[in-house]
Amino acid sequence: MDKIQLLNTEIKEIKDIRLRENLEIIVSNLPDYFFLEPASSTGKYHPSFSLGEGGLLRHSKVAFRIGLELLNTSTFSEDFTPLERDLLLMSILVHDGLKKGKTEEKYVRFDHPILMANYLDELKDKLSLSKNELDFMKDVISSHMGEWNTNSYSKVVLPLPKTKYQKFVHLCDLLSSKKFLDVKFKDNEIIDRED
């Protein structure tokens, strides 16, 4: 499986070459199931494009695309520096990277935002990210669940998004999970228009 190729469309959108190379390292270290599993086993909280084989990958691509589209407007682009833009997009792309744990477990891990943030720490020796860049990504990934930060099956309480960066990542994830979305894909790539 060529993990980089599966996310190449998104990776190419990272403007800073050093950050793009770091994203490739992170992506190449994601577990295989991230590219194969559905975003939701029940379909209860996700639209049809994120169900079935590759659904989690497609959910992440749509969240990324939402972020990209928003950041390409003056409404949002003026709020973030070019570095912040790239770090936000990188974080959105991998926010669910360990949704079923570091090694695939049967069920979604409620604490997957924290698992993914901690995983970035484990990868830090392979990365050229500064401590501030790494902390930025960990911060926005760990709070991406928003107000759904508690679960009756877990004692973990996830951090709530408070900063504009955390809220932006949460917004992109939230919108990508809305059942009213009807994003079309061909070979796991978003179709912008049909000719």
Secondary structure, 3 states (H helix, E strand, C coil): CCHHHHCHHHHCCCCCHHHHHHHHHHHHCCCHHHHCCCCCCCCCCCCHHHCCCCHHHHHHHHHHHHHHHHHCCHHHHCCCCHHHHHHHHHHHHHCCCCCCCCCCCCCCCCCHHHHHHHHHHHHHHHCCCCHHHHHHHHHHHHCCCCCCCCECCECCCCCCCCCHHHHHHHHHHHHHCCCCCCCCEECCEECCCCC
